[in-house]
Amino acid sequence: MSPALFLLFACAPSEVEVHEIDEDTLPAETEEEVEDFSEWDGAMLEVLYPASGDFLPWGEVNPFSARVVDTEGNDLGFDEIQWTSDIDDVWTPIGGTFDDDALDIGTHTLTATAELPNGDRLAYSLGGVLVQSIYAGTYAGSLTVSTEYDGYAFACSGGSTLVVDPYGVDVTGDANCLLLLSYSGFELELDLAYVSNIENDMGVLGGDMAAEVYGYELPVDFEGTLTEDGELTGGFTTDLLGVILDGELSASRVSRDTEGVEEAN
């Protein structure tokens, strides 16, 4: 083979298969989808109940409700709302609307918090929410003591101030009146200042009251009732040196304050 022929053979192009590309079979370029959070822009958190200064009976089921609304006031149906109290670290429910009986005794500032999908954090606080027994509070009223001697009736009437503790169990305080016994030129003043040591058991009162009369302690067994509406009534009977004394005590709740109210007298 001559050199010329060899070069011609070596430089000859080889056969190449050519395929047409169908553009319809290529994967389409996809754009990353971005979630739209615009409905949450400008949203507000509202607490519907309780309200600031509300009273919630301790140990009873109480309603709680909050919601997230848009700029038009429409409920956005967001339920991941966290609730907290400034004095009860254990109380941390989550929800938009729920019933609860676990909030402890005391005066609370409650805060509802919502972390929205757009990253906004909303908070709503309400203060002065009082939780205590339905019976608790300060009561003011009157004490009447009467007796009969040799066919003559004697009586006195005075004031009473009582405090039922936040748990609604202990009833403490005092009641007094000045009883004047006058018969055939004989006069005797009895300063009846009773100190109560009474207990409440779901509206039934029992215990004792005691007064010191001329150095003599006059204890009496007291029985009565206490309503959830704040009406306290009861009485006692005792024998003082052969003189039978009948006492009647009545008082109405004037405040939910369990520290006592000086003006109650």
Contacts in CASP RR format, 6 or more apart in sequence:
PFRMAT RR
TARGET T0000
AUTHOR 0000-0000-0000
METHOD contacts of the structure
MODEL  1
MSPALFLLFACAPSEVEVHEIDEDTLPAETEEEVEDFSEWDGAMLEVLYP
ASGDFLPWGEVNPFSARVVDTEGNDLGFDEIQWTSDIDDVWTPIGGTFDD
DALDIGTHTLTATAELPNGDRLAYSLGGVLVQSIYAGTYAGSLTVSTEYD
GYAFACSGGSTLVVDPYGVDVTGDANCLLLLSYSGFELELDLAYVSNIEN
DMGVLGGDMAAEVYGYELPVDFEGTLTEDGELTGGFTTDLLGVILDGELS
ASRVSRDTEGVEEAN
37 116 0 8 1.000
37 117 0 8 1.000
37 118 0 8 1.000
37 119 0 8 1.000
39 70 0 8 1.000
39 76 0 8 1.000
40 70 0 8 1.000
40 76 0 8 1.000
40 116 0 8 1.000
40 117 0 8 1.000
40 118 0 8 1.000
40 119 0 8 1.000
40 120 0 8 1.000
41 71 0 8 1.000
41 118 0 8 1.000
42 70 0 8 1.000
42 71 0 8 1.000
42 120 0 8 1.000
43 68 0 8 1.000
43 69 0 8 1.000
43 70 0 8 1.000
43 71 0 8 1.000
43 76 0 8 1.000
43 116 0 8 1.000
43 120 0 8 1.000
43 122 0 8 1.000
44 68 0 8 1.000
44 69 0 8 1.000
44 71 0 8 1.000
44 73 0 8 1.000
44 122 0 8 1.000
45 66 0 8 1.000
45 67 0 8 1.000
45 68 0 8 1.000
45 81 0 8 1.000
45 112 0 8 1.000
45 113 0 8 1.000
45 114 0 8 1.000
45 122 0 8 1.000
45 123 0 8 1.000
45 124 0 8 1.000
46 66 0 8 1.000
46 67 0 8 1.000
46 68 0 8 1.000
46 69 0 8 1.000
46 124 0 8 1.000
47 65 0 8 1.000
47 66 0 8 1.000
47 110 0 8 1.000
47 112 0 8 1.000
47 124 0 8 1.000
47 126 0 8 1.000
48 65 0 8 1.000
48 66 0 8 1.000
48 67 0 8 1.000
49 63 0 8 1.000
49 64 0 8 1.000
49 65 0 8 1.000
50 56 0 8 1.000
50 62 0 8 1.000
50 63 0 8 1.000
50 64 0 8 1.000
50 110 0 8 1.000
50 126 0 8 1.000
50 129 0 8 1.000
51 126 0 8 1.000
52 126 0 8 1.000
52 127 0 8 1.000
52 128 0 8 1.000
52 129 0 8 1.000
53 126 0 8 1.000
53 127 0 8 1.000
53 128 0 8 1.000
53 129 0 8 1.000
53 130 0 8 1.000
54 128 0 8 1.000
54 129 0 8 1.000
54 130 0 8 1.000
55 130 0 8 1.000
55 131 0 8 1.000
55 132 0 8 1.000
55 256 0 8 1.000
56 62 0 8 1.000
56 103 0 8 1.000
56 129 0 8 1.000
56 130 0 8 1.000
56 131 0 8 1.000
57 131 0 8 1.000
57 132 0 8 1.000
57 133 0 8 1.000
57 134 0 8 1.000
58 103 0 8 1.000
58 104 0 8 1.000
58 105 0 8 1.000
58 131 0 8 1.000
58 132 0 8 1.000
58 133 0 8 1.000
58 134 0 8 1.000
58 166 0 8 1.000
58 167 0 8 1.000
59 101 0 8 1.000
60 101 0 8 1.000
60 134 0 8 1.000
61 99 0 8 1.000
61 100 0 8 1.000
61 101 0 8 1.000
62 99 0 8 1.000
62 100 0 8 1.000
62 101 0 8 1.000
62 103 0 8 1.000
63 97 0 8 1.000
63 98 0 8 1.000
63 99 0 8 1.000
64 83 0 8 1.000
64 93 0 8 1.000
64 96 0 8 1.000
64 97 0 8 1.000
64 98 0 8 1.000
64 99 0 8 1.000
64 100 0 8 1.000
65 96 0 8 1.000
65 97 0 8 1.000
65 98 0 8 1.000
66 81 0 8 1.000
66 83 0 8 1.000
66 95 0 8 1.000
66 96 0 8 1.000
66 97 0 8 1.000
66 112 0 8 1.000
66 114 0 8 1.000
66 124 0 8 1.000
67 75 0 8 1.000
67 76 0 8 1.000
67 77 0 8 1.000
67 78 0 8 1.000
67 96 0 8 1.000
67 97 0 8 1.000
68 75 0 8 1.000
68 76 0 8 1.000
68 77 0 8 1.000
68 78 0 8 1.000
68 81 0 8 1.000
68 114 0 8 1.000
68 116 0 8 1.000
68 122 0 8 1.000
69 75 0 8 1.000
69 76 0 8 1.000
70 76 0 8 1.000
78 96 0 8 1.000
78 114 0 8 1.000
78 116 0 8 1.000
79 95 0 8 1.000
79 96 0 8 1.000
80 94 0 8 1.000
80 95 0 8 1.000
80 114 0 8 1.000
80 115 0 8 1.000
81 94 0 8 1.000
81 95 0 8 1.000
81 96 0 8 1.000
81 112 0 8 1.000
81 113 0 8 1.000
81 114 0 8 1.000
82 92 0 8 1.000
82 94 0 8 1.000
82 95 0 8 1.000
82 112 0 8 1.000
82 113 0 8 1.000
82 114 0 8 1.000
83 91 0 8 1.000
83 92 0 8 1.000
83 93 0 8 1.000
83 94 0 8 1.000
83 95 0 8 1.000
83 110 0 8 1.000
83 111 0 8 1.000
83 112 0 8 1.000
83 113 0 8 1.000
84 91 0 8 1.000
84 92 0 8 1.000
84 110 0 8 1.000
84 111 0 8 1.000
84 113 0 8 1.000
85 91 0 8 1.000
85 103 0 8 1.000
85 104 0 8 1.000
85 108 0 8 1.000
85 109 0 8 1.000
85 110 0 8 1.000
85 111 0 8 1.000
86 108 0 8 1.000
86 109 0 8 1.000
86 110 0 8 1.000
86 111 0 8 1.000
87 104 0 8 1.000
87 106 0 8 1.000
87 107 0 8 1.000
87 108 0 8 1.000
87 109 0 8 1.000
88 103 0 8 1.000
88 104 0 8 1.000
88 108 0 8 1.000
90 102 0 8 1.000
90 104 0 8 1.000
91 102 0 8 1.000
91 103 0 8 1.000
91 104 0 8 1.000
93 100 0 8 1.000
93 102 0 8 1.000
103 131 0 8 1.000
104 131 0 8 1.000
105 131 0 8 1.000
105 132 0 8 1.000
105 133 0 8 1.000
105 166 0 8 1.000
105 167 0 8 1.000
106 130 0 8 1.000
106 131 0 8 1.000
106 132 0 8 1.000
106 166 0 8 1.000
107 127 0 8 1.000
107 128 0 8 1.000
107 129 0 8 1.000
107 130 0 8 1.000
107 131 0 8 1.000
108 127 0 8 1.000
108 128 0 8 1.000
108 129 0 8 1.000
108 130 0 8 1.000
108 131 0 8 1.000
109 125 0 8 1.000
109 126 0 8 1.000
109 127 0 8 1.000
109 128 0 8 1.000
109 129 0 8 1.000
110 125 0 8 1.000
110 126 0 8 1.000
110 127 0 8 1.000
110 129 0 8 1.000
111 123 0 8 1.000
111 124 0 8 1.000
111 125 0 8 1.000
112 123 0 8 1.000
112 124 0 8 1.000
112 125 0 8 1.000
113 121 0 8 1.000
113 122 0 8 1.000
113 123 0 8 1.000
113 124 0 8 1.000
114 121 0 8 1.000
114 122 0 8 1.000
114 123 0 8 1.000
115 121 0 8 1.000
116 122 0 8 1.000
130 256 0 8 1.000
132 166 0 8 1.000
132 167 0 8 1.000
132 168 0 8 1.000
132 256 0 8 1.000
132 258 0 8 1.000
133 164 0 8 1.000
133 165 0 8 1.000
133 166 0 8 1.000
133 167 0 8 1.000
133 168 0 8 1.000
133 169 0 8 1.000
134 168 0 8 1.000
134 228 0 8 1.000
135 164 0 8 1.000
135 168 0 8 1.000
135 200 0 8 1.000
135 203 0 8 1.000
135 226 0 8 1.000
135 228 0 8 1.000
135 230 0 8 1.000
136 164 0 8 1.000
136 165 0 8 1.000
136 166 0 8 1.000
136 167 0 8 1.000
136 168 0 8 1.000
136 256 0 8 1.000
136 258 0 8 1.000
137 163 0 8 1.000
137 164 0 8 1.000
137 253 0 8 1.000
137 255 0 8 1.000
137 256 0 8 1.000
137 257 0 8 1.000
137 258 0 8 1.000
137 260 0 8 1.000
138 161 0 8 1.000
138 162 0 8 1.000
138 163 0 8 1.000
138 164 0 8 1.000
138 253 0 8 1.000
138 254 0 8 1.000
138 255 0 8 1.000
138 256 0 8 1.000
138 257 0 8 1.000
138 258 0 8 1.000
138 259 0 8 1.000
138 260 0 8 1.000
138 261 0 8 1.000
138 264 0 8 1.000
139 160 0 8 1.000
139 161 0 8 1.000
139 162 0 8 1.000
139 163 0 8 1.000
139 164 0 8 1.000
139 230 0 8 1.000
139 232 0 8 1.000
139 251 0 8 1.000
139 252 0 8 1.000
139 253 0 8 1.000
139 254 0 8 1.000
139 264 0 8 1.000
140 159 0 8 1.000
140 160 0 8 1.000
140 161 0 8 1.000
140 162 0 8 1.000
140 251 0 8 1.000
140 252 0 8 1.000
140 254 0 8 1.000
140 261 0 8 1.000
140 264 0 8 1.000
140 265 0 8 1.000
141 159 0 8 1.000
141 160 0 8 1.000
141 161 0 8 1.000
141 249 0 8 1.000
141 250 0 8 1.000
141 251 0 8 1.000
141 252 0 8 1.000
141 264 0 8 1.000
142 157 0 8 1.000
142 158 0 8 1.000
142 159 0 8 1.000
142 160 0 8 1.000
142 175 0 8 1.000
142 249 0 8 1.000
142 250 0 8 1.000
142 251 0 8 1.000
143 157 0 8 1.000
143 158 0 8 1.000
143 159 0 8 1.000
143 160 0 8 1.000
143 175 0 8 1.000
143 176 0 8 1.000
143 177 0 8 1.000
143 192 0 8 1.000
143 194 0 8 1.000
143 247 0 8 1.000
143 248 0 8 1.000
143 249 0 8 1.000
144 155 0 8 1.000
144 156 0 8 1.000
144 157 0 8 1.000
144 158 0 8 1.000
144 177 0 8 1.000
144 247 0 8 1.000
144 248 0 8 1.000
144 249 0 8 1.000
145 155 0 8 1.000
145 156 0 8 1.000
145 177 0 8 1.000
145 179 0 8 1.000
145 192 0 8 1.000
145 245 0 8 1.000
145 246 0 8 1.000
145 247 0 8 1.000
145 248 0 8 1.000
146 153 0 8 1.000
146 154 0 8 1.000
146 155 0 8 1.000
146 156 0 8 1.000
146 245 0 8 1.000
146 246 0 8 1.000
146 247 0 8 1.000
147 153 0 8 1.000
147 154 0 8 1.000
147 155 0 8 1.000
147 179 0 8 1.000
147 181 0 8 1.000
147 243 0 8 1.000
147 244 0 8 1.000
147 245 0 8 1.000
147 246 0 8 1.000
148 154 0 8 1.000
148 244 0 8 1.000
149 181 0 8 1.000
149 183 0 8 1.000
149 243 0 8 1.000
150 183 0 8 1.000
152 183 0 8 1.000
154 179 0 8 1.000
154 180 0 8 1.000
154 181 0 8 1.000
154 182 0 8 1.000
155 179 0 8 1.000
156 177 0 8 1.000
156 178 0 8 1.000
156 179 0 8 1.000
156 180 0 8 1.000
156 190 0 8 1.000
156 192 0 8 1.000
157 177 0 8 1.000
158 175 0 8 1.000
158 176 0 8 1.000
158 177 0 8 1.000
158 178 0 8 1.000
159 175 0 8 1.000
159 176 0 8 1.000
159 177 0 8 1.000
159 265 0 8 1.000
160 173 0 8 1.000
160 174 0 8 1.000
160 175 0 8 1.000
160 176 0 8 1.000
160 249 0 8 1.000
160 250 0 8 1.000
160 251 0 8 1.000
161 173 0 8 1.000
161 174 0 8 1.000
161 175 0 8 1.000
161 251 0 8 1.000
161 260 0 8 1.000
161 261 0 8 1.000
161 264 0 8 1.000
161 265 0 8 1.000
162 171 0 8 1.000
162 172 0 8 1.000
162 173 0 8 1.000
162 174 0 8 1.000
162 175 0 8 1.000
162 196 0 8 1.000
162 198 0 8 1.000
162 232 0 8 1.000
162 251 0 8 1.000
163 171 0 8 1.000
163 172 0 8 1.000
163 173 0 8 1.000
163 258 0 8 1.000
163 259 0 8 1.000
163 260 0 8 1.000
164 170 0 8 1.000
164 171 0 8 1.000
164 200 0 8 1.000
164 226 0 8 1.000
164 258 0 8 1.000
165 171 0 8 1.000
165 172 0 8 1.000
165 258 0 8 1.000
166 258 0 8 1.000
168 200 0 8 1.000
169 199 0 8 1.000
169 200 0 8 1.000
169 201 0 8 1.000
170 198 0 8 1.000
170 199 0 8 1.000
170 200 0 8 1.000
171 196 0 8 1.000
171 198 0 8 1.000
171 199 0 8 1.000
171 200 0 8 1.000
171 205 0 8 1.000
171 226 0 8 1.000
171 232 0 8 1.000
172 195 0 8 1.000
172 196 0 8 1.000
172 197 0 8 1.000
172 198 0 8 1.000
173 195 0 8 1.000
173 196 0 8 1.000
174 193 0 8 1.000
174 194 0 8 1.000
174 195 0 8 1.000
174 196 0 8 1.000
175 193 0 8 1.000
175 194 0 8 1.000
175 196 0 8 1.000
175 209 0 8 1.000
175 249 0 8 1.000
176 191 0 8 1.000
176 192 0 8 1.000
176 193 0 8 1.000
176 194 0 8 1.000
176 211 0 8 1.000
177 192 0 8 1.000
178 189 0 8 1.000
178 190 0 8 1.000
178 191 0 8 1.000
178 192 0 8 1.000
179 189 0 8 1.000
179 190 0 8 1.000
179 192 0 8 1.000
179 245 0 8 1.000
180 187 0 8 1.000
180 188 0 8 1.000
180 189 0 8 1.000
180 190 0 8 1.000
181 187 0 8 1.000
181 188 0 8 1.000
181 189 0 8 1.000
181 190 0 8 1.000
181 243 0 8 1.000
182 188 0 8 1.000
190 213 0 8 1.000
190 240 0 8 1.000
191 213 0 8 1.000
192 211 0 8 1.000
192 213 0 8 1.000
192 218 0 8 1.000
192 245 0 8 1.000
193 211 0 8 1.000
193 212 0 8 1.000
194 209 0 8 1.000
194 210 0 8 1.000
194 211 0 8 1.000
194 220 0 8 1.000
195 209 0 8 1.000
195 210 0 8 1.000
195 211 0 8 1.000
196 209 0 8 1.000
196 222 0 8 1.000
197 207 0 8 1.000
197 208 0 8 1.000
197 209 0 8 1.000
197 210 0 8 1.000
198 205 0 8 1.000
198 206 0 8 1.000
198 207 0 8 1.000
198 208 0 8 1.000
198 209 0 8 1.000
198 222 0 8 1.000
199 205 0 8 1.000
199 206 0 8 1.000
199 207 0 8 1.000
200 206 0 8 1.000
200 226 0 8 1.000
203 225 0 8 1.000
203 226 0 8 1.000
203 227 0 8 1.000
203 228 0 8 1.000
204 224 0 8 1.000
204 225 0 8 1.000
204 226 0 8 1.000
205 222 0 8 1.000
205 223 0 8 1.000
205 224 0 8 1.000
205 225 0 8 1.000
205 226 0 8 1.000
205 232 0 8 1.000
205 234 0 8 1.000
206 221 0 8 1.000
206 222 0 8 1.000
206 223 0 8 1.000
206 224 0 8 1.000
207 221 0 8 1.000
207 222 0 8 1.000
207 223 0 8 1.000
208 219 0 8 1.000
208 220 0 8 1.000
208 221 0 8 1.000
208 222 0 8 1.000
209 219 0 8 1.000
209 220 0 8 1.000
209 222 0 8 1.000
209 236 0 8 1.000
210 217 0 8 1.000
210 218 0 8 1.000
210 219 0 8 1.000
210 220 0 8 1.000
211 217 0 8 1.000
211 218 0 8 1.000
211 220 0 8 1.000
212 218 0 8 1.000
213 240 0 8 1.000
216 240 0 8 1.000
218 238 0 8 1.000
218 240 0 8 1.000
218 245 0 8 1.000
219 238 0 8 1.000
220 236 0 8 1.000
220 237 0 8 1.000
220 238 0 8 1.000
220 247 0 8 1.000
221 236 0 8 1.000
222 234 0 8 1.000
222 235 0 8 1.000
222 236 0 8 1.000
222 249 0 8 1.000
223 234 0 8 1.000
223 235 0 8 1.000
223 236 0 8 1.000
224 232 0 8 1.000
224 233 0 8 1.000
224 234 0 8 1.000
224 235 0 8 1.000
225 232 0 8 1.000
225 233 0 8 1.000
225 234 0 8 1.000
226 232 0 8 1.000
230 252 0 8 1.000
230 253 0 8 1.000
231 250 0 8 1.000
231 251 0 8 1.000
231 252 0 8 1.000
231 253 0 8 1.000
232 249 0 8 1.000
232 250 0 8 1.000
232 251 0 8 1.000
232 252 0 8 1.000
232 253 0 8 1.000
233 248 0 8 1.000
233 249 0 8 1.000
233 250 0 8 1.000
234 248 0 8 1.000
234 249 0 8 1.000
234 250 0 8 1.000
235 246 0 8 1.000
235 247 0 8 1.000
235 248 0 8 1.000
235 249 0 8 1.000
236 246 0 8 1.000
236 247 0 8 1.000
236 249 0 8 1.000
237 244 0 8 1.000
237 245 0 8 1.000
237 246 0 8 1.000
237 247 0 8 1.000
238 244 0 8 1.000
238 245 0 8 1.000
239 245 0 8 1.000
254 261 0 8 1.000
254 264 0 8 1.000
255 261 0 8 1.000
255 264 0 8 1.000
END
